[in-house]
Amino acid sequence: MEISEVFNSQLYSSLLNLSHPLEGTFYLFLLAVIFRWRWPKTWNRFLKSVAAKGEGKLNDHK
């Protein structure tokens, strides 16, 4: 339990020190890659839940 508390405090302090939008975007991307690698089915369900609804099929012009 002590290791996770130290990790959480280090993570929190590093997030407080973000100074540029690209740095924050990089960290979000890194978290997404790690989450996708570790829990792919959950990640795919999340992406489906936040996806915009389409008006129809994409390949109607066959």
N, CA, C and O atoms as a DFTB+ gen file, in Angstrom:
248 C
 N C O
     1  1       0.818      -1.185       0.000
     2  2       0.000       0.000       0.000
     3  2       0.864       1.253       0.000
     4  3       0.475       2.268      -0.578
     5  1       2.003       1.199       0.624
     6  2       2.873       2.367       0.710
     7  2       3.443       2.728      -0.660
     8  3       3.605       3.909      -0.968
     9  1       3.747       1.733      -1.481
    10  2       4.298       1.986      -2.812
    11  2       3.279       2.723      -3.672
    12  3       3.635       3.659      -4.387
    13  1       2.021       2.311      -3.609
    14  2       1.008       2.983      -4.425
    15  2       0.775       4.416      -3.950
    16  3       0.487       5.291      -4.767
    17  1       0.893       4.668      -2.663
    18  2       0.749       6.031      -2.162
    19  2       1.885       6.918      -2.653
    20  3       1.660       8.074      -3.011
    21  1       3.098       6.388      -2.673
    22  2       4.245       7.148      -3.180
    23  2       4.065       7.409      -4.672
    24  3       4.311       8.519      -5.144
    25  1       3.636       6.388      -5.415
    26  2       3.407       6.544      -6.850
    27  2       2.331       7.593      -7.113
    28  3       2.496       8.449      -7.982
    29  1       1.231       7.529      -6.364
    30  2       0.149       8.494      -6.549
    31  2       0.607       9.914      -6.250
    32  3       0.236      10.844      -6.967
    33  1       1.396      10.095      -5.219
    34  2       1.860      11.436      -4.893
    35  2       2.825      11.953      -5.951
    36  3       2.798      13.140      -6.274
    37  1       3.678      11.088      -6.499
    38  2       4.590      11.504      -7.565
    39  2       3.817      11.825      -8.845
    40  3       4.128      12.795      -9.537
    41  1       2.819      11.016      -9.153
    42  2       1.995      11.269     -10.328
    43  2       1.251      12.588     -10.183
    44  3       1.203      13.381     -11.123
    45  1       0.680      12.826      -9.031
    46  2      -0.066      14.047      -8.787
    47  2       0.838      15.273      -8.879
    48  3       0.449      16.285      -9.461
    49  1       2.020      15.194      -8.320
    50  2       2.931      16.339      -8.369
    51  2       3.427      16.591      -9.789
    52  3       3.616      17.743     -10.177
    53  1       3.640      15.537     -10.567
    54  2       4.074      15.750     -11.953
    55  2       2.942      16.319     -12.801
    56  3       3.199      17.105     -13.713
    57  1       1.697      15.940     -12.522
    58  2       0.578      16.514     -13.264
    59  2       0.367      17.982     -12.925
    60  3      -0.091      18.752     -13.769
    61  1       0.694      18.374     -11.711
    62  2       0.576      19.775     -11.330
    63  2       1.612      20.647     -12.024
    64  3       1.409      21.854     -12.163
    65  1       2.710      20.061     -12.457
    66  2       3.795      20.815     -13.068
    67  2       3.718      20.884     -14.589
    68  3       4.680      21.310     -15.228
    69  1       2.597      20.475     -15.185
    70  2       2.453      20.576     -16.639
    71  2       2.463      22.049     -17.029
    72  3       1.706      22.850     -16.480
    73  1       3.318      22.397     -17.971
    74  2       3.455      23.799     -18.321
    75  2       3.090      24.101     -19.770
    76  3       3.072      25.266     -20.167
    77  1       2.800      23.082     -20.564
    78  2       2.518      23.312     -21.973
    79  2       1.414      22.355     -22.424
    80  3       1.384      21.204     -21.989
    81  1       0.511      22.811     -23.285
    82  2      -0.569      21.927     -23.758
    83  2      -0.069      20.671     -24.462
    84  3      -0.687      19.612     -24.345
    85  1       1.036      20.773     -25.189
    86  2       1.563      19.576     -25.857
    87  2       2.062      18.551     -24.856
    88  3       1.968      17.347     -25.094
    89  1       2.584      19.017     -23.754
    90  2       3.035      18.099     -22.714
    91  2       1.847      17.331     -22.125
    92  3       1.923      16.120     -21.915
    93  1       0.761      18.044     -21.865
    94  2      -0.442      17.392     -21.363
    95  2      -1.035      16.430     -22.371
    96  3      -1.501      15.349     -22.011
    97  1      -1.018      16.827     -23.651
    98  2      -1.522      15.953     -24.705
    99  2      -0.679      14.697     -24.814
   100  3      -1.214      13.608     -25.019
   101  1       0.625      14.834     -24.681
   102  2       1.499      13.666     -24.719
   103  2       1.178      12.702     -23.582
   104  3       1.124      11.490     -23.793
   105  1       0.964      13.230     -22.377
   106  2       0.638      12.360     -21.251
   107  2      -0.708      11.665     -21.439
   108  3      -0.853      10.496     -21.081
   109  1      -1.687      12.367     -21.995
   110  2      -2.973      11.723     -22.290
   111  2      -2.808      10.622     -23.320
   112  3      -3.404       9.552     -23.196
   113  1      -1.998      10.884     -24.339
   114  2      -1.733       9.871     -25.359
   115  2      -1.029       8.663     -24.751
   116  3      -1.375       7.521     -25.056
   117  1      -0.057       8.908     -23.906
   118  2       0.672       7.824     -23.261
   119  2      -0.249       6.981     -22.379
   120  3      -0.162       5.753     -22.389
   121  1      -1.121       7.627     -21.626
   122  2      -2.085       6.889     -20.809
   123  2      -3.029       6.065     -21.676
   124  3      -3.372       4.937     -21.323
   125  1      -3.451       6.627     -22.817
   126  2      -4.336       5.890     -23.721
   127  2      -3.641       4.659     -24.300
   128  3      -4.248       3.593     -24.407
   129  1      -2.387       4.804     -24.668
   130  2      -1.640       3.664     -25.219
   131  2      -1.473       2.572     -24.168
   132  3      -1.641       1.389     -24.465
   133  1      -1.149       2.962     -22.961
   134  2      -0.986       1.979     -21.880
   135  2      -2.315       1.297     -21.579
   136  3      -2.372       0.079     -21.411
   137  1      -3.386       2.090     -21.511
   138  2      -4.706       1.515     -21.230
   139  2      -5.130       0.576     -22.350
   140  3      -5.678      -0.495     -22.091
   141  1      -4.874       0.980     -23.610
   142  2      -5.236       0.140     -24.758
   143  2      -4.429      -1.157     -24.760
   144  3      -4.959      -2.210     -25.116
   145  1      -3.197      -1.096     -24.381
   146  2      -2.360      -2.292     -24.347
   147  2      -2.800      -3.240     -23.236
   148  3      -2.816      -4.457     -23.417
   149  1      -3.155      -2.674     -22.087
   150  2      -3.486      -3.496     -20.918
   151  2      -4.917      -4.034     -20.957
   152  3      -5.145      -5.193     -20.610
   153  1      -5.881      -3.213     -21.372
   154  2      -7.298      -3.581     -21.377
   155  2      -7.923      -3.257     -22.729
   156  3      -8.676      -2.290     -22.834
   157  1      -7.628      -4.049     -23.779
   158  2      -8.108      -3.708     -25.124
   159  2      -9.625      -3.766     -25.272
   160  3     -10.196      -2.912     -25.952
   161  1     -10.293      -4.733     -24.667
   162  2     -11.750      -4.831     -24.821
   163  2     -12.452      -3.658     -24.141
   164  3     -13.403      -3.099     -24.687
   165  1     -11.988      -3.289     -22.965
   166  2     -12.562      -2.145     -22.267
   167  2     -12.320      -0.865     -23.061
   168  3     -13.203      -0.012     -23.145
   169  1     -11.154      -0.728     -23.631
   170  2     -10.825       0.455     -24.436
   171  2     -11.742       0.550     -25.657
   172  3     -12.237       1.631     -25.978
   173  1     -11.971      -0.582     -26.340
   174  2     -12.841      -0.576     -27.505
   175  2     -14.281      -0.236     -27.129
   176  3     -14.959       0.476     -27.868
   177  1     -14.753      -0.736     -25.990
   178  2     -16.102      -0.376     -25.529
   179  2     -16.192       1.105     -25.214
   180  3     -17.204       1.742     -25.504
   181  1     -15.133       1.663     -24.617
   182  2     -15.109       3.100     -24.324
   183  2     -15.171       3.918     -25.610
   184  3     -15.925       4.887     -25.699
   185  1     -14.381       3.530     -26.601
   186  2     -14.384       4.261     -27.867
   187  2     -15.742       4.189     -28.551
   188  3     -16.192       5.179     -29.129
   189  1     -16.405       3.033     -28.495
   190  2     -17.737       2.912     -29.076
   191  2     -18.749       3.774     -28.335
   192  3     -19.671       4.317     -28.944
   193  1     -18.582       3.899     -27.036
   194  2     -19.542       4.698     -26.262
   195  2     -19.391       6.194     -26.498
   196  3     -20.367       6.930     -26.358
   197  1     -18.202       6.666     -26.851
   198  2     -17.999       8.098     -27.087
   199  2     -18.022       8.460     -28.566
   200  3     -17.875       9.633     -28.911
   201  1     -18.205       7.480     -29.446
   202  2     -18.212       7.747     -30.883
   203  2     -19.489       8.474     -31.285
   204  3     -20.551       8.275     -30.695
   205  1     -19.359       9.316     -32.298
   206  2     -20.518      10.020     -32.846
   207  2     -21.330       9.055     -33.705
   208  3     -20.781       8.165     -34.354
   209  1     -22.615       9.244     -33.698
   210  2     -23.492       8.410     -34.519
   211  2     -23.386       8.856     -35.969
   212  3     -23.410      10.051     -36.265
   213  1     -23.270       7.890     -36.867
   214  2     -23.152       8.191     -38.295
   215  2     -24.522       8.308     -38.940
   216  3     -25.520       7.839     -38.393
   217  1     -24.560       8.943     -40.118
   218  2     -25.821       9.109     -40.841
   219  2     -26.131       7.896     -41.715
   220  3     -27.273       7.715     -42.139
   221  1     -25.166       7.099     -41.976
   222  2     -25.360       5.929     -42.825
   223  2     -24.063       5.196     -43.018
   224  3     -23.085       5.429     -42.309
   225  1     -24.065       4.310     -43.982
   226  2     -22.849       3.551     -44.271
   227  2     -21.824       4.455     -44.940
   228  3     -22.177       5.371     -45.681
   229  1     -20.557       4.188     -44.671
   230  2     -19.496       4.978     -45.271
   231  2     -19.242       4.609     -46.728
   232  3     -18.808       5.457     -47.507
   233  1     -19.501       3.373     -47.108
   234  2     -19.183       2.903     -48.454
   235  2     -20.472       2.694     -49.281
   236  3     -20.700       1.600     -49.797
   237  1     -21.304       3.730     -49.404
   238  2     -22.543       3.623     -50.168
   239  2     -22.319       3.716     -51.683
   240  3     -23.204       3.338     -52.452
   241  1     -21.180       4.201     -52.120
   242  2     -20.926       4.474     -53.536
   243  2     -20.257       3.329     -54.276
   244  3     -19.467       3.591     -55.183
   245  1     -20.523       2.100     -53.946
   246  2     -19.870       0.936     -54.583
   247  2     -20.168       0.852     -56.035
   248  3     -19.697      -0.063     -56.710
